[in-house]
Amino acid sequence: MENRETLPSPEKEKLTTLMSLDGHIFPVEEAVIVELRAIRRLLPAAGDATIPISQVTGQILAKIIDYCRKHNDHKLNRLRDEEISAWDRHFVDVDEEILFDLLVASHFLEVKDLFYLTVTTVTDMMKTKSPAQVGNMDQLRNLFISNFRLD
């Protein structure tokens, strides 16, 4: 009988479970939770419980988690600056409804870089609109002025 040394199994990365407004479950790595500042503050009280994200649908939460994972890869030098810039441009190349949902959700979850990316994209989008089309976006602008502030 051969004597084999048993190697300790590598410790698995701690996961936090998030549940979207529509009941989708997302196991999320600690490195991603760091980017979700609003969720990070809940962790000590939440323990191992599932954290409900009652303001964000599964479709949008999945996109935000994907954004955070990709930007974590960039921070770990797995992606070059030009790769992440191209990825970001593609990421926000979505219809207006999804873009606005990403904007509001990134503010709610306090994903600062994504919030600024979506604000910049909306601003650029407004430059291509007619005055009548921009007028329809006044409600959004007023919402920004009165409610949105990330420190």
DRENDO-1510 file (C-alpha; in Angstrom, 1 decimal, always signed):
<recs>
REC; n; res; u; v; w
REC; 1; MET; +0.0; +0.0; +0.0 .
REC; 2; GLU; +1.4; +3.4; -1.1 .
REC; 3; ASN; +1.6; +6.1; +1.6 .
REC; 4; ARG; +0.3; +9.3; +0.2 .
REC; 5; GLU; +0.4; +12.6; +2.1 .
REC; 6; THR; -2.9; +14.2; +2.2 .
REC; 7; LEU; -2.8; +17.8; +1.2 .
REC; 8; PRO; -5.1; +20.3; +2.8 .
REC; 9; SER; -7.8; +21.4; +0.5 .
REC; 10; PRO; -7.5; +25.0; -0.5 .
REC; 11; GLU; -9.9; +27.3; +1.4 .
REC; 12; LYS; -12.8; +28.3; -0.7 .
REC; 13; GLU; -13.4; +32.0; -1.2 .
REC; 14; LYS; -16.1; +33.3; +1.1 .
REC; 15; LEU; -19.4; +33.9; -0.8 .
REC; 16; THR; -22.3; +36.1; +0.2 .
REC; 17; THR; -25.7; +35.3; -1.2 .
REC; 18; LEU; -27.7; +38.2; -2.7 .
REC; 19; MET; -31.4; +37.9; -3.7 .
REC; 20; SER; -32.9; +40.3; -6.3 .
REC; 21; LEU; -36.3; +41.9; -6.2 .
REC; 22; ASP; -37.7; +39.1; -8.4 .
REC; 23; GLY; -36.2; +36.3; -6.3 .
REC; 24; HIS; -33.0; +35.5; -8.3 .
REC; 25; ILE; -30.2; +34.2; -6.1 .
REC; 26; PHE; -26.5; +35.3; -6.6 .
REC; 27; PRO; -23.6; +33.8; -4.7 .
REC; 28; VAL; -21.1; +36.6; -4.8 .
REC; 29; GLU; -17.4; +36.6; -4.0 .
REC; 30; GLU; -16.0; +38.8; -1.3 .
REC; 31; ALA; -13.9; +40.8; -3.9 .
REC; 32; VAL; -17.2; +41.7; -5.6 .
REC; 33; ILE; -19.0; +42.6; -2.3 .
REC; 34; VAL; -16.2; +45.1; -1.7 .
REC; 35; GLU; -17.4; +47.0; -4.8 .
REC; 36; LEU; -21.0; +47.0; -3.6 .
REC; 37; ARG; -20.5; +49.5; -0.8 .
REC; 38; ALA; -24.1; +49.5; +0.3 .
REC; 39; ILE; -24.0; +45.7; +0.8 .
REC; 40; ARG; -20.6; +45.6; +2.4 .
REC; 41; ARG; -21.9; +47.7; +5.3 .
REC; 42; LEU; -24.6; +45.0; +5.9 .
REC; 43; LEU; -22.2; +42.1; +6.2 .
REC; 44; PRO; -21.5; +42.0; +9.9 .
REC; 45; ALA; -25.2; +42.0; +10.8 .
REC; 46; ALA; -26.2; +39.7; +8.0 .
REC; 47; GLY; -23.8; +36.8; +8.9 .
REC; 48; ASP; -24.4; +33.9; +6.5 .
REC; 49; ALA; -27.9; +35.0; +5.7 .
REC; 50; THR; -29.1; +35.8; +2.2 .
REC; 51; ILE; -29.2; +39.6; +1.7 .
REC; 52; PRO; -32.3; +40.8; -0.1 .
REC; 53; ILE; -31.8; +43.5; -2.7 .
REC; 54; SER; -35.3; +44.7; -2.9 .
REC; 55; GLN; -34.7; +47.6; -5.3 .
REC; 56; VAL; -32.9; +45.7; -8.1 .
REC; 57; THR; -34.2; +43.1; -10.5 .
REC; 58; GLY; -32.2; +39.9; -11.3 .
REC; 59; GLN; -31.3; +41.1; -14.8 .
REC; 60; ILE; -29.8; +44.3; -13.5 .
REC; 61; LEU; -28.1; +42.8; -10.4 .
REC; 62; ALA; -26.5; +40.1; -12.7 .
REC; 63; LYS; -25.1; +42.9; -14.9 .
REC; 64; ILE; -23.8; +44.9; -11.9 .
REC; 65; ILE; -22.1; +41.8; -10.4 .
REC; 66; ASP; -20.5; +41.1; -13.9 .
REC; 67; TYR; -19.3; +44.7; -13.9 .
REC; 68; CYS; -17.7; +44.4; -10.5 .
REC; 69; ARG; -16.1; +41.1; -11.3 .
REC; 70; LYS; -14.6; +42.5; -14.5 .
REC; 71; HIS; -13.3; +45.6; -12.7 .
REC; 72; ASN; -11.8; +43.4; -10.0 .
REC; 73; ASP; -9.9; +41.5; -12.7 .
REC; 74; HIS; -8.6; +44.9; -14.0 .
REC; 75; LYS; -7.5; +45.8; -10.4 .
REC; 76; LEU; -5.6; +42.5; -10.2 .
REC; 77; ASN; -3.9; +43.4; -13.5 .
REC; 78; ARG; -5.6; +40.6; -15.4 .
REC; 79; LEU; -6.9; +43.2; -17.9 .
REC; 80; ARG; -5.1; +46.1; -19.5 .
REC; 81; ASP; -6.5; +49.6; -19.3 .
REC; 82; GLU; -7.5; +49.6; -23.0 .
REC; 83; GLU; -9.3; +46.2; -22.5 .
REC; 84; ILE; -11.4; +47.5; -19.6 .
REC; 85; SER; -12.2; +50.7; -21.4 .
REC; 86; ALA; -13.4; +48.8; -24.4 .
REC; 87; TRP; -15.4; +46.4; -22.2 .
REC; 88; ASP; -17.0; +49.4; -20.4 .
REC; 89; ARG; -18.1; +50.9; -23.7 .
REC; 90; HIS; -19.7; +47.6; -24.7 .
REC; 91; PHE; -21.3; +47.2; -21.2 .
REC; 92; VAL; -23.2; +50.5; -21.4 .
REC; 93; ASP; -24.2; +50.0; -25.1 .
REC; 94; VAL; -27.7; +49.0; -24.0 .
REC; 95; ASP; -31.2; +50.4; -24.5 .
REC; 96; GLU; -32.2; +53.4; -22.4 .
REC; 97; GLU; -34.3; +51.5; -20.0 .
REC; 98; ILE; -31.5; +49.2; -19.0 .
REC; 99; LEU; -29.1; +52.0; -18.9 .
REC; 100; PHE; -31.3; +54.0; -16.5 .
REC; 101; ASP; -31.9; +50.9; -14.4 .
REC; 102; LEU; -28.1; +50.4; -14.2 .
REC; 103; LEU; -27.7; +54.0; -13.2 .
REC; 104; VAL; -30.3; +53.9; -10.4 .
REC; 105; ALA; -29.1; +50.5; -9.2 .
REC; 106; SER; -25.5; +51.5; -9.2 .
REC; 107; HIS; -26.4; +54.5; -7.1 .
REC; 108; PHE; -28.5; +52.4; -4.7 .
REC; 109; LEU; -25.8; +49.8; -4.3 .
REC; 110; GLU; -23.1; +52.5; -4.2 .
REC; 111; VAL; -21.0; +51.1; -7.1 .
REC; 112; LYS; -19.2; +54.4; -7.6 .
REC; 113; ASP; -17.3; +53.7; -10.8 .
REC; 114; LEU; -20.4; +52.2; -12.5 .
REC; 115; PHE; -22.5; +55.1; -11.4 .
REC; 116; TYR; -20.1; +57.6; -13.0 .
REC; 117; LEU; -19.9; +55.5; -16.1 .
REC; 118; THR; -23.7; +55.4; -16.5 .
REC; 119; VAL; -24.0; +59.1; -15.7 .
REC; 120; THR; -21.4; +59.9; -18.4 .
REC; 121; THR; -23.1; +57.7; -20.9 .
REC; 122; VAL; -26.5; +59.3; -20.2 .
REC; 123; THR; -24.9; +62.8; -20.6 .
REC; 124; ASP; -23.3; +61.8; -23.9 .
REC; 125; MET; -26.6; +60.3; -25.0 .
REC; 126; MET; -28.5; +63.5; -24.3 .
REC; 127; LYS; -26.1; +65.4; -26.6 .
REC; 128; THR; -27.5; +63.5; -29.5 .
REC; 129; LYS; -31.1; +64.1; -28.7 .
REC; 130; SER; -33.4; +66.8; -30.0 .
REC; 131; PRO; -34.7; +69.4; -27.5 .
REC; 132; ALA; -38.0; +67.6; -27.4 .
REC; 133; GLN; -36.4; +64.3; -26.6 .
REC; 134; VAL; -34.2; +65.8; -23.9 .
REC; 135; GLY; -37.3; +67.4; -22.4 .
REC; 136; ASN; -38.6; +63.9; -21.8 .
REC; 137; MET; -35.5; +63.3; -19.8 .
REC; 138; ASP; -36.0; +66.3; -17.5 .
REC; 139; GLN; -37.6; +64.1; -14.8 .
REC; 140; LEU; -34.4; +62.0; -14.7 .
REC; 141; ARG; -32.3; +65.2; -14.5 .
REC; 142; ASN; -34.4; +66.5; -11.6 .
REC; 143; LEU; -34.0; +63.2; -9.8 .
REC; 144; PHE; -30.2; +63.5; -10.1 .
REC; 145; ILE; -30.2; +67.0; -8.8 .
REC; 146; SER; -32.4; +66.3; -5.8 .
REC; 147; ASN; -31.3; +62.8; -4.8 .
REC; 148; PHE; -28.0; +61.5; -6.2 .
REC; 149; ARG; -24.8; +62.1; -4.4 .
REC; 150; LEU; -21.9; +59.7; -3.9 .
REC; 151; ASP; -19.1; +60.8; -1.7 .
</recs>
